[in-house]
Amino acid sequence: MSASHWGFILASYLVCIGVIGGMILAIVIDHRRLRAELTRLGGVRERTGEDERA
């Protein structure tokens, strides 16, 4: 591998990190939006960690 390719390799890694980071951010934003909408509609109960079947 020649030294002239290091710029391309670094740029490709940075682009991949940016794309994956953007996808994660979009998922987090969408999750918060959907959770707020479900809460507004009354369809979400908070989990307490305990089994409610008892």
Distance bins in CASP14 RR format, pairs under 12 A and 6 or more apart:
PFRMAT RR
TARGET T0000
AUTHOR 0000-0000-0000
RMODE 2
METHOD distances of the structure
MODEL  1
1 7 0 0 0 0 0 1 0 0 0 0 0
1 8 0 0 0 0 0 1 0 0 0 0 0
1 9 0 0 0 0 1 0 0 0 0 0 0
2 8 0 0 0 0 0 1 0 0 0 0 0
2 9 0 0 0 0 0 1 0 0 0 0 0
3 9 0 0 0 0 0 1 0 0 0 0 0
3 10 0 0 0 0 0 1 0 0 0 0 0
5 11 0 0 0 0 0 1 0 0 0 0 0
5 12 0 0 0 0 0 1 0 0 0 0 0
6 12 0 0 0 0 0 1 0 0 0 0 0
6 13 0 0 0 0 0 1 0 0 0 0 0
7 13 0 0 0 0 1 0 0 0 0 0 0
7 14 0 0 0 0 1 0 0 0 0 0 0
7 15 0 0 0 0 0 1 0 0 0 0 0
8 14 0 0 0 0 0 1 0 0 0 0 0
8 15 0 0 0 0 0 1 0 0 0 0 0
9 15 0 0 0 0 0 1 0 0 0 0 0
9 16 0 0 0 0 0 1 0 0 0 0 0
10 16 0 0 0 0 0 1 0 0 0 0 0
10 17 0 0 0 0 0 1 0 0 0 0 0
11 17 0 0 0 0 0 1 0 0 0 0 0
11 18 0 0 0 0 0 1 0 0 0 0 0
12 18 0 0 0 0 0 1 0 0 0 0 0
12 19 0 0 0 0 0 1 0 0 0 0 0
13 19 0 0 0 0 0 1 0 0 0 0 0
13 20 0 0 0 0 0 1 0 0 0 0 0
14 20 0 0 0 0 0 1 0 0 0 0 0
14 21 0 0 0 0 0 1 0 0 0 0 0
15 21 0 0 0 0 0 1 0 0 0 0 0
15 22 0 0 0 0 0 1 0 0 0 0 0
16 22 0 0 0 0 0 1 0 0 0 0 0
16 23 0 0 0 0 0 1 0 0 0 0 0
17 23 0 0 0 0 0 1 0 0 0 0 0
17 24 0 0 0 0 0 1 0 0 0 0 0
18 24 0 0 0 0 1 0 0 0 0 0 0
18 25 0 0 0 0 1 0 0 0 0 0 0
18 26 0 0 0 0 0 1 0 0 0 0 0
19 25 0 0 0 0 0 1 0 0 0 0 0
19 26 0 0 0 0 0 1 0 0 0 0 0
20 26 0 0 0 0 0 1 0 0 0 0 0
20 27 0 0 0 0 0 1 0 0 0 0 0
21 27 0 0 0 0 1 0 0 0 0 0 0
21 28 0 0 0 0 1 0 0 0 0 0 0
21 29 0 0 0 0 0 1 0 0 0 0 0
22 28 0 0 0 0 1 0 0 0 0 0 0
22 29 0 0 0 0 1 0 0 0 0 0 0
22 30 0 0 0 0 0 1 0 0 0 0 0
23 29 0 0 0 0 0 1 0 0 0 0 0
23 30 0 0 0 0 0 1 0 0 0 0 0
24 30 0 0 0 0 0 1 0 0 0 0 0
24 31 0 0 0 0 0 1 0 0 0 0 0
25 31 0 0 0 0 0 1 0 0 0 0 0
25 32 0 0 0 0 0 1 0 0 0 0 0
26 32 0 0 0 0 0 1 0 0 0 0 0
26 33 0 0 0 0 0 1 0 0 0 0 0
27 33 0 0 0 0 0 1 0 0 0 0 0
27 34 0 0 0 0 0 1 0 0 0 0 0
28 34 0 0 0 0 0 1 0 0 0 0 0
28 35 0 0 0 0 0 1 0 0 0 0 0
29 35 0 0 0 0 0 1 0 0 0 0 0
29 36 0 0 0 0 0 1 0 0 0 0 0
30 36 0 0 0 0 0 1 0 0 0 0 0
30 37 0 0 0 0 0 1 0 0 0 0 0
31 37 0 0 0 0 0 1 0 0 0 0 0
31 38 0 0 0 0 0 1 0 0 0 0 0
31 44 0 0 0 0 0 1 0 0 0 0 0
32 38 0 0 0 0 0 1 0 0 0 0 0
32 39 0 0 0 0 0 1 0 0 0 0 0
33 39 0 0 0 0 0 1 0 0 0 0 0
33 40 0 0 0 0 0 1 0 0 0 0 0
34 40 0 0 0 0 0 1 0 0 0 0 0
34 41 0 0 0 0 0 1 0 0 0 0 0
34 43 0 0 0 0 0 1 0 0 0 0 0
34 44 0 0 0 0 1 0 0 0 0 0 0
35 41 0 0 0 0 0 1 0 0 0 0 0
35 42 0 0 0 0 0 1 0 0 0 0 0
35 43 0 0 0 0 0 1 0 0 0 0 0
35 44 1 0 0 1 0 0 0 0 0 0 0
35 45 0 0 0 0 0 1 0 0 0 0 0
35 46 0 0 0 0 0 1 0 0 0 0 0
36 42 0 0 0 0 0 1 0 0 0 0 0
36 43 0 0 0 0 0 1 0 0 0 0 0
36 44 0 0 0 0 1 0 0 0 0 0 0
37 43 0 0 0 0 1 0 0 0 0 0 0
37 44 0 0 0 0 1 0 0 0 0 0 0
38 44 1 0 1 0 0 0 0 0 0 0 0
38 45 0 0 0 0 0 1 0 0 0 0 0
38 46 0 0 0 0 0 1 0 0 0 0 0
39 45 0 0 0 0 1 0 0 0 0 0 0
39 46 0 0 0 0 1 0 0 0 0 0 0
45 52 0 0 0 0 1 0 0 0 0 0 0
46 52 0 0 0 0 0 1 0 0 0 0 0
48 54 0 0 0 0 0 1 0 0 0 0 0
END
